[in-house]
């Protein structure tokens, strides 16, 4: 995450088409599924952020609390940062 928001890729689609939020897996980045999203919905706006949690250098969106456990408070809808997420990507 940067001071202005999440590192991300954005493809502006047609104004009347849907917005597709594409999230990568552990160790991926904003490029992992970006092209897949463009192929899936070619006219949609595609938004692909990079997870802001580092686990041994691997980017992810959730911090683990133990083997098999996730700290859900680190989700994209967390309070206080949701506005920055939208503002940083638009």
C-alpha positions in Angstrom: 0.0 0.0 0.0 1.3 3.5 -0.8 0.5 6.8 0.9 -2.2 7.4 -1.7 -3.8 4.0 -1.8 -3.3 0.4 -3.0 -0.9 -0.5 -5.7 -3.2 -1.6 -8.5 -4.1 -1.9 -12.2 -7.2 -0.3 -13.6 -8.8 -0.7 -17.0 -11.6 1.8 -17.6 -14.4 0.1 -19.4 -17.6 1.3 -20.9 -19.6 3.6 -18.6 -22.7 1.4 -18.7 -20.9 -1.9 -18.1 -20.1 -3.6 -14.7 -17.0 -3.1 -12.5 -15.1 -6.3 -11.9 -12.8 -6.4 -8.8 -10.1 -9.0 -9.4 -8.2 -10.2 -6.3 -5.0 -12.3 -6.5 -3.9 -15.3 -4.5 -1.2 -15.4 -1.9 2.1 -14.5 -3.5 0.5 -13.0 -6.6 0.1 -9.4 -7.5 -2.2 -7.0 -9.4 -1.2 -8.7 -12.6 -2.1 -12.3 -11.7 -5.8 -12.2 -12.9 -6.0 -8.8 -14.6 -5.9 -10.2 -18.2 -8.3 -13.0 -17.2 -10.7 -10.3 -16.0 -10.4 -8.4 -19.3 -11.1 -11.6 -21.3 -14.0 -12.6 -19.0 -15.8 -9.2 -19.3 -14.1 -7.3 -22.1 -16.2 -4.1 -21.8 -16.2 -4.0 -18.0 -14.0 -1.7 -15.8 -11.4 -4.0 -14.2 -9.9 -3.1 -10.9 -7.1 -5.2 -9.6 -5.4 -4.2 -6.3 -2.2 -5.7 -4.7 -2.7 -7.2 -1.2 -1.2 -5.0 1.4 -0.2 -7.8 3.8 3.3 -9.4 3.4 3.7 -12.9 4.6 7.4 -13.8 4.2 7.5 -11.5 1.1 4.3 -12.9 -0.4 1.5 -10.4 -0.9 -1.9 -11.2 0.4 -5.1 -9.5 1.6 -5.5 -11.3 5.0 -3.1 -11.7 7.9 -2.9 -15.3 9.2 -3.7 -15.9 12.9 -2.2 -19.4 12.8 -2.2 -22.4 10.5 -5.5 -22.3 8.6 -6.8 -19.2 10.4 -7.2 -15.8 8.9 -7.7 -12.4 10.6 -10.8 -11.2 8.8 -10.5 -7.7 10.0 -7.8 -7.2 7.3 -10.4 -7.6 4.6 -11.0 -5.0 1.9 -14.1 -3.7 3.7 -12.2 -2.8 6.9 -13.3 0.4 8.6 -11.3 3.5 8.0 -9.4 2.2 5.0 -12.3 1.4 2.6 -12.5 5.0 1.6 -8.8 5.2 1.0 -9.1 2.0 -1.2 -11.7 3.6 -3.4 -10.0 7.0 -3.5 -6.5 5.6 -4.2 -7.7 3.6 -7.2 -10.0 6.0 -8.9 
